[in-house]
Amino acid sequence: MSQYAMVIDLEKCIGCHACSVACRAEWEVPVGKDSEGREQHRCWVDRLGPAKTPHGLSSTYYPGLCNHCDEPSCVEACPYDLEKRTFVDKKTGKEVTMEVAATWKDPFDGTVQINKEGCWGCGACADACPYGARYINEEGDEPKADKCTFCVERLAVGKEPACVQTCLAGARIFGDLSDPDSEVSKYIKKGAVGLESEEVKIGPNVSYYGNERDMSLLTSTCTPMTKPVANVNTRRLLMERLAKSTFKGVTNFALIGMAGGLLLDTETDKKESE
């Protein structure tokens, strides 16, 4: 199995935002925040500092995106009904059939993806992500979760992720961690690290490399220290989101009925806990 990964070299990043602009243009990412106050972005660049660190004054950047984790909390949080899905290894043709919800980790390339047709847009996955990498796109007829996909659609036709191709300084390095000769593997050997804490150990496959000052500022500022829990009112939120959407046909009315049943279950659970 491959594991696609990205390393961001802070010694090269100049904070130009070419990556985030290219990503937004490529995937038509809305501007601003969703109705729950989440930033709508697949890829972003935050300015850090100037600030003192144990190694001296630092001023750097936090280029963020979905970490395509080894144990993604978003996958576990998705309330969509499990269904069988067959995955095919593009290199060998090998097939694997497994049960997945509306978001899953690909068994062959290690990316975390979303089934837009199945997604309810309930926001549970976004609530569960400790990196704030997911948002709910509400611009269509029905809300859908969205995030960085490592541009697998571009990879399928031999292209690089949009952010990597556009990076003016070559600060974004993309490749396969299962290949010890890949550039990302070489960076890991040099000391590139993911943003993990004792409470959040889910194996991020986005890593950062830089001098002691900048890495100290990045890790102390941007490492998630607690693992968030999906919204306890997810089922109620689902009902509210479905009610706001424009529904057409029997399928959507069935979804409304299902959401109503979930809402009643939530009230029953609440009373029993009291």
N, C-alpha and C positions, 0 to 999 in steps of 0.2 A: 504493500500500500504506500502511496505517495502522501506527503503532507506538504501542501503548498504553504509558503510562509513569506513574510516580508521583514526586512531589517531596515530601519531608518537611521542613517548616519547623521547624528547631530552636529558633527564637525563640518559637514557639507551643507546642511540645510540653511537656507538664507531667509526663510520665512516669507517667500514671495507669493504664496497661495496659488501658484500655478496648478498644483495638484488638486486642490479643492475646487477651483474654478472648472478645471477640465472634467472632474467627476460630476459636478452639478450639471454641466452642459451635456455630457455623454448620457446621463441617466435621467435628465429632466427633474432634478431634485427641487422641490419647492423651497422658497425662501422663507425664513422666519421660524416660528414654532408651531407645533401641532396643538390641538385643543387641550392637551394635558400639560402643556408648557415645555415639551421636549424640543430641543433644537433639531431641525430637519436637516440632517446631513448624513452622507455616507462617509465622508472624509473631511477632516478639518485641521486647521493649524492654529493653536493658541500660543500667545506670547507669554513667556515666563521670565520674571525678573525685570530689571536687575534686582538681585537678592544675594544676601550673604549665605555662604555654605561653609561647612567645616574645612573646605579646600580653597576658599577664596570667593571673590565676587563672581556671580554667574548671571548671564543673560542668554537665554536660549529659547527653543520652541518645543511645543508638544504637538507633533503631527499625529492625529489619531484616526482610527478606523476600527471596524470589527476585527477582533483578534482571532476569529476562527479557532476557538479554543479546543483543546483535547477533550474537555468535559464541559461543554457549553451549558450554562444554566438556563439559557433561553429555550433550548430544546426540551428540557425537563419541565419547564413552566407552561409550554403550549397546551391549551385545553382541548384542542381539536381532536376529534376521534381518530384513533390509529387506523391506518389502512395500509395494505400491502403495496409496496412499490419496488420495481426492479431497477437496479442500477447496473450500468455497463462500463467496464474499464475501457477507456478509449484506446489504450495502448495494447492490451492483450485480448480484448473482446470478452473477458470473463464477466459473468453475470452474478449478482447477489440480490436476492429478494429479502426484504426486511419490512417490518411494520414501522411506519413513521407517522408523525402528526403533521401539522402544516409547516413545521420547520425541523430541519434534520441536519446531521453531519454526514457528508458524503463518504461512503466506505472506501472509495478509491483515491480521491484527491484531498480528503480531509477538510474541505471547505464546508461552511455552514450556510445552508440555503433556505429559501422560503418558497412554499407553494402558493403563489398569489391567487390561484383559483380557489384553494381551500381556506386560505386565511380569513378569519372573521374580523380582523382588525380590533380585537379586544384589548390589545396592549399588554397582555400578561408577559410576553417575551421581552418587551421593552422595559417593563418594570424590573424584570429579573436580571438584566444585563448590568454587571458592575462597572462597565466601561462607558455607559451612556451611548452606545453605538447604534441603537435602534430608535426608530420613531414611527409614527403612524401617518402614512400619506393619505390625506383626506380630500384630495383634489378630484378623485374619480367619483363614479356613482356609489361605490362602496369603499370604506376605509380599509387599507391594507398595510401591514407591517413592511418596513423597508430598511435596508442597510447595505453596507459594502458586501459584494459577492466575490471579491478578488477578480472581478470582471471575467468570470468563467466563459461568458459568451465571446469575449475577445480572445481568450486563450484558445478556444475551440477552433479558431480560424488562424492561429499562429501569431496573434498580436500580444503585446504586453498589456497589463492593466493600464487604464487611461492615466492614472496618477503617476505611474512609473515612467511611461512614455513622455509625459509632459514635464517631469521634474527637471528644471534648468540646471541644477547643480549635481544631478546624479545621486541624490541623497537617498532615494528609495531603491532598495535592492530586493528583487522578487525571485523566488525559485523553489526548488523541491528539497526539503530537509532530509528526505530519505536518500538523497544523492550526496555523499560526503565531499564530492568535488564541486558542488554548486557554490555560488557566491554567498548564499545565505548560510550554508553550513560553515563556510570559512569564517564568516563574521561571528557566528556563535562560538567557534573555537577561539576567536580573538577576545571574546568576553561580552558580546552583545547579550542583553537580558530582556526578558519580558517584565511587565509591571505586575508583580505578584506580592501578596502579603501573607502572613500566617492565616488570616481569615479567608482570603481569596486565593485559592490554589486550584485553578481550573485549566492550567496549561495554555496560556496565550501563545499564539503563533505569529504575533507581531513583536519584534524585539527592537531594542535601541542600543546604539553604540555611540560613545563620546568620551570626552575627557572627564576626570573626576568631578570637577566643579559642576559641569552641565548635567551629568548623570545624577549627581547628588540632588540638584534642584528638581530635576524631572521626577525622580523616584519619590522624593519626599512630598512633592506637590500633587502628583497625578496617580500614584498607586492606590487602587481601591482598598480600603481598610476593613470594609464590612461587605458581606455578601447580601445584596438586597433580596427581599422576598416579593414575589409577584403580588400585585394588588389583591388584598383579601376580598375585595368586592368585585373580583373579575367577572363573575357571572352577572352581577347587576350591571356592570359597565358594558358587558356584551349586549344586554337587553337595550340599554340606552343607545348604544352605537347602531344597533340594528334598526331601532325606531327612527333614528335620524336619517338613515339611508333611503334611497329610492328603490323599492322592491318591485320586481316584475316577474310574474309567473308563479306557478305552484311551488317551485323550489324555495323561493324567498319567503313565501308565507309559511312553509314548513319550518324554516329557520326561526321565524318569529315565534311560532308555537313552541319550538324547542327551547328558545331563550326564556319564554315565559315559564316553562317547567323548571328550568334551572333557577330562575328567580324565586319560585316557590320553595324549592329545595333549600336555597340560601336562607330564607326566612325560617324554615323549619329547623335548620341547623343552628341558627342564632338562638331560637327559643329553647332548644334542647340544652345549649351551652349555658343558658341563664338558669 
